[in-house]
Amino acid sequence: MAEIAVGIVIDRLISFLGAEVKLFGRLKKEVEDIRIELDYIACFLSQTDPMVDKEDSNGGFKLWAQHVREVAFQIEDVMDEYKLYHVPLAQDQQQQGLMASLSRIAYMVRTVKRQLRAASKIRDIKTSVNEIKERSERYRFNTLQRVPGENYNKPIDPRMGLHFVDSEALVSIDSSRQELAHRLADAELKRTIVSVVGMGGVGKTTLVKKAFDDEIMVGQFDCHAWITVSQLYRVEVLLRTMMKQMYESRKQSPPVRVDTMDGRHKEHALLDNNKGSKILMTTRSMNTAEFCKKSSLVHVHNLEPLPLEQAQELLSRTAFQYDEDKLCPEELNGLTFELVKICEGLPLAVVAIGGLLATKGKDVGQWKRLPDSLSAELDSSSHLSYVKQILSFSYYDLPYHLKGCFLFMGMFPEDYPISCKRLIRMCIAEGFVKGKHGMTLEEVAMTYLSESINRSLVQVSVIDSIGDVRNCQLHDLMREVVVSKSKELSFIQTCPENLSNHDRVARHISICNKSNNFPMVVGNYQTHSAIFFHIEELPKSFCFLLFTKFKLLKELDFEGVPLTYIPEELGNLFNLKYLSIRDTKVKKLLRSIGKLHKLQTLDLKRSFVSKLPVEINMLFNLQYLVAYYKDKQSINSINSRRGMKLYSNFGSLESLEKLYEVDLEAYSGGNFFRELARLKQLRKLCITKLKSENGNDLCDAIQQMIHLQSLRISSIKEEELLHLQTMSSPPVFLRCLRLRGILMKISDDSLQILGEELPTTISHLKCLKTLSFNNMPMESVQKLLPNGGSDHWKVRHIPNIYFLYFTVKGAQHETYKLGDSRLLEFLS
């Protein structure tokens, strides 16, 4: 009887809770209503943003717009929370009877509490919206006035962002450049330091980089390196970077021991060995420039701002760089003079304004409005503030859809080389990138970045062999603009600098901490992004807080953090779209990762994770999956890196665009190549440990990947044949092909091994920009030489062809490029 009574009570309670849950069925409609409201707010902000950015006499409009933006944040949070907790009850097959009923009751109680909380927040949001509307009517903020104007969008070379402009435009640096060249060519054998000193934005880096590149071209020095020392740095990292560049400049692989070198070696760096070594440096501080006089010869070069005439010429060359004569029309001549006067001769400011004007063509009306707007903002500013405000004006003129990605660059520390792919993947996860028909989100995001480069807001720091921008960065002054604007909008919270500001919404947190003094509370729990830099130890208490409290996280980036494990609670971050544990010490991913159904990016590169849980196959939105690390036991073999292990049915990951690297030998399950053929959206693929007998199957799978742009294949061992001749229709968009193994060719009735004989289909890959081979027989290389090579016709359309040859012990390798004299010397 007692059991029956309990059962009746439970049934009645379930019935009551069920009715309460149904009463909140309308909650879904209310969430949809506020989603529509959010769309209207986004449209409103895109129109009012230029007005908000202009100086407002009483600040009222800016404050009102800030309230609108905060309401938008609240709407996003409610929607995220609704999605987070609107998850059906997972039935445990082992629970029956009373336990099953109790579990259901607990689930319903939690659901009712969450829905009540969501309903309360929605009521508060509606109240806030009504109050904002009343204020707009009371203070007449409801009228939008936009000045019509034609926008000229001309194609611009992304590399123009590198060190401002080309050397022809910077006519003013010729004398300084010649002086540096004279110092560098000096026959003095004692170690010499040449310091270029000047204020920020005056062109120090531009000048020194031109001189540096000139000396590389002349070939005066045996080796060289270019490094950046920011305010936060680690000596051992700088030394490793410098040594690697010096080896690479000599076309040599750095010794393995470089990666284990620590700061104890710093006393032995850059010794004065009386061989004519030179050190070029830039600084804003004269004390820094003269610091080394006790131990070295030091020449200090003071770089002054440009004279007005030269600044005007620079502005004209930048603004009209795509005109044939690059000359300023007479009707705009007076306006250019007025603008450079405001810039006060600083090249950074001049080029930034020139880049802005380049997008406006020769519209006199738009040009006339610029000086008036700038003058209003710069009247009572100090010299440095002039530059910041000029650069801010370039930011203000950005289209609304570019501003989120641009501000997101403020997440990275000063002088930090920003990986374009890393930046892009995080911006996609945050929703800053909007889809376009016929383009992937990554391709759209690259157009965003290119436009920011074209406007001279972002500098290019590294371009790869096929001409793509690999790394970018912000100039110091431009970064100040980004940081200032981010604080104003409560967009980014940096730690530990501004931890006291907990009362406002911090959408993104960037933790740059060498002191290991981690706070127990960072920002608030509505944070979407967390990224870490210069972390020597991550406290377990902070990890627990991160994985248990920050339920709305969309991006989590642990790159370079000494993290050893990822807790089971990772699976609770249902909104997570981006996860990077690159360069960490994590060895295993737990099965809970299968709960992250929204995950788009999983970056495991150079972590110790190789065996992925089978639940990875449930991540249907995954676009980017990278996992490999250097295997010390196989450092001398063709497969020196250990790739990832996949399982049956991985073809369910049909959204994948990058899959790198897959260890074919470790695969367990059904037909690998049938599953691989299902991944038709792949743009980049790497397969390792391929056996000869699987070549045909691989070719058949690759022919299904019509979008493939980069392909890397390595055989299971050095002497294993790569059978790739059956690929009748290779991907036409392929830009990069790397083959490690011995190629083979099939004739009509017999198997004929022809060294590394190239297949004829290579000649059909018209988009191919890079082709690389390992240990190709010399007679096969001879056939590819431009002058008289019998197979050169197959590769003459490919600009970059590389041949890698390992040394005797295999620990290092030499790289030769087709067409270089070094290759001819090697062959002879």
N, C-alpha and C positions, 0 to 999 in steps of 0.2 A: 504493500500500500504506500509505503514511504517513497519507493521508486516511482510509482505512478503519479503521486502528488508532485514530486520534483519535476517529472516529465511534463505535467500539465502547466506548472509555473513557467518552465522554460519555453514551452510552446507559446504561451500567452506573451511572454517577454519578447520572443522573436517576432510575433505578430505585431506587437506594439512598435518595436524598433523598425520593422519593415515598413509600417505605415509612415513613421517619421522620415525614413529615407525617401519614400515616394513623394512626401510633401516637398522635398528638395529637388524633385525632378525638374522644376522650373529653373534651378540653379544653372543648368547647362545653357538655357536660353539667355540668362542674365550674363553669363560669361561670354557668350557670343555677342551680346549687345555691347559689352564694354570692349570687346575685340574690335568691333566696327568703330567704336569711339576712338580707339587707339589709332586706327588707320586715318581718321580725320585729323587727329592731333599731329601725326607724322606729316601729313600734307600741309597742315598749318605751319609747323615748325620749319619746313623746307622753304616756305614763302617768307616767313618773318625773320629767318636767321640773318640775312644781310642787314635787316633793320636793327636787330638785337646787337649785332657786332659793331654798329656805328655808335659813336659817343653820344650818349643821351644826357641832356642837361640835368634832369633830376633823377635819372636812373629808374624811374617808375615803370617804364615799358620793359626794361631789362628784367626787373624784379618780377613783374607779372608773367613774362615769358618763362622765367625760371620756375615759377609755380606750375605753369602748364607742363613743363618738362618733368617735374617731380611727380605730377599726377600720372604722366605717361609711364614713369618707372613703377608706380604703384599698380597700374593696370597690368603691366608685364609680370609683376610678381604674383598677382592673384591668378593670372592665367597659368603661370608656371606651377604654382602650388596646386591648382585644380588638376592639371595634367599629372602632377607628381603623385597625388593621392587618389586619383580616380582610377585605381587599379583593382580589378576583380579579385575576389578572395581565391587564393590558391588552395585547392582541396588536397589534403593529405590522405592518400589512399589507405594509410594504416589507421587513421582515426575513424571511429564509428561510434554510434550511439551518443552517450552523454558527452564525451570529449569533443566529438564533432560539433554538437550543439553549442557547447561552451565556446569553442573557437569561433563559431559563427556569431555568437552574441558579442564577443570581444571585438570582432571585426566591425559589426554594426555600430557598436558604441563609439569606436574610433571614427567611423565614417560620419556619424551624426555630429560629433564634436567638430570635426574638420569642416563639415558643410556649414555648421552654425558660424564658425570663425570666418569662412569665406563669405557667407552672406553678410556678416557684419562689416567686413572690409569693403564689399561692393557698395553697401549703403553709405559708408564714409566717402568712397570715391565719388559717388553721385552727388553727395553734398558738396564736396570740393569743386566738382565741375560746375555746379550751379553758382557757387561763390565766385569762381573765376569769371563766369559769364557776367555776373552782376558787376564785378570790378571793371570788366572791359567796357561795359555800357556806361558806368559811372565816370570813368576817366577817359572815355572815348579811345580805347585801344583797339576797337573793332574794325578800323579802316586800314586796309593794306594798300600801300602805294608803291608800285614797282616801276622803275624807269625802263621803258623798252629799249632794247639795243641789240644789234646783230652780234652774234658770237662767231668768230672765225676759228674753227677747229682744223688746224693744219697738221699733217703728219710730222712728228718730230723724232729725231733719233734719240732713244733712251740714253745712250752713252754721253749725251751732252751734259747730263747731270754730274759727270765725273769731273771734279775740280773746276766747276763753273762753266767754262767755255774753252774753245780751242785756242791754241797759242797765237794764231793770227789776230784774233780779236783783242788779246791782251798785249797790245803794242807797248803799253807802258812798262811792262816788266822786262823789256829787252835788256836795259842797262844792268838791272839787278841780276838778271839771268846770266849775263856775260861775266859779272863779277863772281858769281858762284862757280861758274864753269872754270874761271881762272884759278879760284881757290882749290877746286877739286883736281885740276890738272897740275897743280904745283908739284915740283919734283921733291919737295921736302919728304924725307923718309919717316920722320917722327909722326906719331899718331896726331892727327889734327881734327879739331872740332870746329865746325862752322855753324854758328847760331843765328837764326833769323828771328828778330824780335819785332813785335808790333801788336797793336790792339786786335781784338777779335773781329774777323770779317775783312781785314785789310789785304788778305791774299797771301799769307805766309805759306800755307799748305800748297796752294796753287803753284807758287814760285818754286818751292823746294821739290815738288813732285815733277815739274818740268825738267829741272836740273838733274834730278835723280834718273829720270827716264832717258835723258840725253846721254848720260854717262854709261848707262846700260847698253845703249845702241852703239856707242863708240867702242865698248868692250875693254875699257882701261882697267877695270877691277876684276879680280879672279872670281869673286862671289859678292853677293849683295843681299840685303834684306830690308823690308819696309815694315815697321811696327808702329802701333799707336799706344801711348801710355796715358790712360785715363786717370781720374782721381782715385778710383778704386782699381787696384791691380794686384797681381801676385807675381813676384819676381820669377818664380820657376816657370810660370806660364809664358812670360815674356821671353825668357831664355830659350824655352823649347820652340816657341814660334820663330824666333830669330834663327836658331840653328837649323830648323827644318827648311826655312826659306833659303838659307845659304847653301845647303846641300842641293835643294831643288834648282837653284839658279845655275848650278853646275851639272844639271841633268842627272843627279844622283839621288838615290833613295837614302833618307836619313837612317842612321843606325837605330836598331831597336832600343838601345839603352837611352836614347833621347827622351822617350816617354816616361822613364823612371827617374830622370834627373830631378833633383830637388834644389832648394834655394841655397844649399851649402856651396854650390859651384859659382855663386855670383861674384866672388872675389877674383875669379879667374876668367871673367868674361871680357872680351874686347881688349886683350893685352896689347901693350905697345911693343911690337916686335920689330920696329924699324923697317917696315916693308911698305910704307906709304899709305897706311889705312886712313880713311876719312870717315867722320861721323857728321851727318847733317841733322840738325834739329830745329824745331820751331817752338817758340814759347811766347807768352805774353809778359813774362817776368824777366827783367834785366838781371836780377840776382841769379836766376836759374841759368841764364845764358853765360854768365861769368863764373859760375860755380866751379868749373873744372880747370880754371887757370893754373891751379897749383900743380896739376899733374899732366897737363896737356897744352899744346898750342891751341889757342882759341881765337877765332875771328868772329866778331859780332857784326851783323848786318842789320841796321835799322830800316824797316820797311814803312814808308810813310803813305798816307792816303793819296789817291790819284788827284792830280790837278783837274780843275773843272772841265777843261777842254778834252782831256783824255777820258774822263768819266763820261762826258757826253758822247764821245766816239764809241766807247764801250756799250753804252745804252743803245745807241743806234744799231750797232752790229748785232746786239742780242735781240732787240725788238724786231729787226728786219732780217734776221739770219737766213730766212728762207726765200728772200727776194734775190734776184740775180745780182743786183748791184750792191745790196746790203746798205743802201744809203737812206737817210731820213728825208722824206719829202719836205719841201720848203715850208708848207703850211703847218708842219708839226715841229719845226726847228726850235721855235721859242719855248714850246712846251717841254721838249727834252732838256733844255737848259734849266728850266724851272725845277724839273724833277731831280736832276743830278745835284742841284744846290741843296735840296732837302736831304739827299743821300750823303752829303758831305764827303764824297770821294771814296766811300767804302765799297770795294768791288762786289762783296756779297750782296749788299743792299741794291746796288745798281743792277746786277744780273737778275736778282729776284724780281725787281720791277720790270726789267726788260722781258723776262719770261712771261710775266703777266700781260704786258702789252702785246707780246707776240700772238696771244690768243684773241686780240681785239682788232687785228688788221689795221687799217688806216682810217678808222672811223673817228673823225675830229671830235665829235660830240663826246664819245667815251673817253678820249684822251683828255679833254678839257675838264671832265669831272674828277679825274684822278688828283691833280694838284690841290684842288679845293678840299677834297676829303682828307688828304694827307696832312695838309696844313692845319686843319682843325684839330687833328689828333696830336700834332707835334709841337704846338706853340710853346708849351711850358715844360718840355721834356729835357732831360740831360742827354749828353751825346750818345751814350749806349742805348738809352731808351728810344732815341730816334730810330736806330737800326731795328730794334725789337718791334717797334710799331710799324715800320715799313714792312718788315717780314710778316707781321700780323695781318697787314692789309692784304698780302698775297694769300694768306690763309682764309681771310674773310671772303675773298672772291672765289674760293673753291666751290664747285657744285655741292649741294647738300649730301649727295650720295658718296662723295669722296671723304667727307670730314671725319666720319667714324673711323675708317681705316687709318687716316693720317694721324689722328689723335692717339690711336692705339699704339703708335710707335713710341709714345711716351712711356710705355711699360718697360722699355729697354734702357739700361743705364747709359750714362754719358760715354761717348766714343765707343759704344758697343757695336761690333759688326753684326747687323741684323740679317739673318737668313731670310731671303724673300719667301721661300716656301713655308718656313715656320710662321712668319707674319701672315701670309695669305691663308694658311689653314686655320689659324686662330680667328681671323676676321670672318671667314666663311662660317665657322662654328657659332660665332656671336650673331650672325645674321646681318652683317654689314654689307654683304655682297648679294645683289639681286640677280636672279637668273635672266638669261637672254636666250632667245630661241637659237638653236644650233651651236651653242657654246656651253662648255662645262663651267661650273662656278669658279674653278681655278683659272680658267682662261679669262673669264670676266674680271676676276680679281687682279690678274696681271695687267689688264688694260687700265684698271684703277691706279696701280702702282706706276705704270708708264706715264700716265697723265700727270701724276705728282712729280715725277722726275722731269718731265717736259716743262713743268712750270717752275723748275729750279727750286722746288721745296725739299726734294730728297736727292741725296747724292749717291751715285753708283760707286761701289768700292771694289767689286769683283765681277768680271764677266767671264763666263766659261768658254770652252773651246768652240761651241756652236753659236756663240753670240748672245746667249741668254744672260740676263742680269741675275747673278747668284747672290750677292750680298749688297746691302745698301745701308745707309746711315744718315743721321741728321747732323747738320752743322750745329756747333754749340749754341749759336744764337737762335737758330730755328728751333732747337730743342727747348730753349727757354720759353719760346712762344707756345709750344705744345704743352709744356708743364703748366704754364700760367693759365692757359685756356682750360686744361683738364681740371685744375683745382676749382676754377670758377664754375664749371659745370658739374662738379662732384663726379667726374668721369673716372679718375684714377686716384687711388690712395697708395702712396709710396710708404714703405716701412723700412727703417723705424722712424723716418723723419717726422711724419705728421700723424702719429698714432692717437693723439689727444682728440682728434676730430671724429668722434664716433656717432654724433647725432645726425649726420647726413648720410644719404645713400651713397656708398662707394661701389660703383658697378664692377670695378676691376682693381685688384690689388697686386702690387709688384713689390716683392720682398728681396731687398738687397742688403745682406746682413753678414758682416765679417766678425761681429762681436759675439754671435750666438746668443744674444739677449732677446729671445723670442717673447712676444707678448702672448698672454692667454686669450686676448680678444683682438681681432684685427677687423676693422671695418664693421660691417654687420652681416647677418646671415643671408642677406639677399644678394650677396656678391656673385657675379657670374664667372669671373676669371681669377686665377691665381697663378703667378709665375715667379720663379725663384732664381736669384743670381748670387754668386760668391758665398754660397752656404757651405760651411765646413762641417756642420753637424745639424741634423734636423731632429729636434726633441720628439720623443714618442708622444708626449702630452699634446704637442701641437698637431701631430699627425692625427691623433684621435679626434681632436677638435675639428680638424679639417674634414674628415670623412664622416663625422656624425652630425655636425651642426650645419655645414654649408650645403644644404640639400638642393639649392638651385644652381650649383656650379655647372657651367657649360664647357669651360676650358680649364684644364689642370696640367701645368707644364713643370716637370721636375728635372728638366735637362741639366746634367752636370751636378745634381745634388747627390751627396753620398748616402743615398737611400738603399736599404738592403731588402725591404719587403713591401708589398702592397697588401693592406689588411682586407679581410673579407667584406668589410663595410663599404668597399668601393662599389659594390653592387647596389647600394642604396642611392647612389647619385644618378637617378633615372634620367635627368636632363643632360648628362654629360655627352658632349659631342667631340671633344678633343682630349686625348690623353697621351702625354709624352713622358716616358721614363728613359729617354736616350741618355747614354753616358752615365748611367747609374749602376749600382751593384745588385740590382734586383735579379733574382735567378728564376722566379716562378710567378706565374699569374694564376690566381685561384678561379674556381669555376663560377664564382659570382659575377665575373665579367660578362657572362652571357645575358645578364639582366639589362645591360646598357644598350637597349635597342636603338637609341638615337645616335650612337657613336659613329662618327665619320672618319676620325683619324686615330690610329693606334701606332705610335712611334716607339719601337723597342730597339732602335739602332744602337749598337755598342753597349747594350745592357747584356746580362748573361742569360736572358730568356731565349730559348730555342724551341722548347717543346710547349706548344700552345694547347690549352684545354680544348676539348672537342666542342665545348659550348661556344667557341668563337664562330662557329657556323651559323649561330642565331643572330649575328649582327648584320642584318640585311641592308643597313644603310651605310656600312663601312665602305669608304672610298680609298683610303690610304692605309696600307699595312706594310710596315718595314721592320724586319728583325734579322740582325746578324751581328756577329762579333768575331774578332780575330782569335783563332784557335792556336794557342802557343805550341801545341803538340804537332800542328801541321803547318807551321810557319814557312817551311821551305817547299811545300807542295803546291800544286796548281790550285787547290782549294784551301787557301790559307784562312778563309773566313767560314765560320759555321753558320749556316742558314737556319730557317725555321722548319719545324715538322708540322705538316698538315695532315688532316684526316679525311675519310670518306665524306662526300657530300659538301666539300668546300666550294663546289660550284654554285651553291646557294647564295654566295656573296656576289651577286650579279652587279652590284653597284661599284665594285672595285675598279679604281683607275690606276693604282700603283700596287704592285705585289713584288716585294724585294727582300730577301732572297729566299727561294724555296729549295730546301735540301731534298732532292729527289730520292736519294738513297734512304732517307729516314722516313719517307712517306709510308703510311700503313692504311690499307683500305681497298676500295674498288679501283676501277680504271682511272688512273691519275689524269691522263690526257683527255678523256671524255669530260671529266669535271673541269679541266682547264679550258676547254673549248667553250664552256658556258660563260666565261668571263669576257664578254664581247666589248665591254667598255674600257678595257685595259689600255692605258697610255704608256706604261713603263713596266717591264717584266724582267726578272732575273731568275734563271734556273741554273742550279749547280748540280754537279755529280751526275751528268747525263751519260747513259750508256749508249754505245754505238747502235744497238738493236732498237733503241727507242727514238732514233732520229726521225723516221718517217711519221710516227705518231705525233711527235712534237711539231713537225712541219704542218701537219693537218690541223692541229689545234691553233697554231699561230695564224693560219690563213683565215680563221674566223674573226680575228681581231683587227678589224679594218681601221681602227683609230690608233693603233700602236705606233709610238714615236721613238721608243728606246728599248733595245733588246740586248741582254747580256746572257751568254750561254757558256758554261764551262763543262768540260768532260770530267768523268769520274777520276781519271788519272792522266798523266802527261802523254802517254803513248796511245790513249784511247782515241778512236776515230770519231769525228763529228760528221754524221751523215745528214746533211741538210740540202741535198741536191733535189729532193722531190717537191720543194716549195715552188709550185708553178706560179702562184699569185702572191708574192710577198706584200706586206702592208705598204701601201704607196706613200704614207706619211712618215715612214721611218726616218729618223734624223740621226740616230746614234746606234751603232752596232758594234758590240765587243764580243769577240770569239776567243775562247781559250781551249785549245785542243788541236787535233790534226784533222783537216778537212779531207773529204774523199769524194770521188766522182764515179758514177755508174755509167758504163758504156752500154751498148746494145745487148751484148750477151755475156759480159764478164764484169767483174769488179776490178777497177783499176785505181790503185792508190797513186795520187799525184802530189806528194808533199802537202802543200797547203794551197793547193790549186784553188783559185777563186771561182765560184759559180757564175755563170753568165748573167743570172738574175740580178746580181749586184748593179749592173749597168742600168737596170730599170728603176732603181730607187733614187729618183731625182731629188728628193728632199733630204737625202743623207748628207750630214755635215761632218760626222766623225766616224771613223772606222779604225778599230785597233785589234792587233794580233799579239799573241804571246809566242816567243821562241819560233818564229817563222823561219824555215830553212832559207839560207842566203840565196840559193838559186831561184827560189820563188820570189824573194824580194827583188832580185835583179829583173824579173819579168815585169815588175810594176813601176820601174824607174821611168821618169818622163821622157828621157831621150833614148829611144830604141827598145824599151821594154815591150815584149810581145803582148802582155796583158794590161798595159797601161790604159787602153781604151775602155776597160771595164770600170776604172776608178777615176778617170780624169775629171769627173764632175764633183768629186768629194774634196773639200778644201783641207780637211785635217785627217791624215792617215798616220797612225802611230805603230811602232814596232817595239815591243818590250822584250828584253833579254835578261834573264837572271844570271847573277854571278855564280861562281863555282859552288859556293855553299848555299846559294839560293836566298840568303838573307836580304840582299839588296838587288835592285834591278836598274838597268840603264834604259832610257827611253829615247828613241830616234824618230824623227818626223820625215816623211817622204818629201824630198826636195831640199833638205838641209845638207850642208857640206859634211856635217858630222856623220851622217848616214853613209855617204860615199867613202869616207875614211874608214869607217867600220867594215864596210863590205870589201874594201881593198886590203 
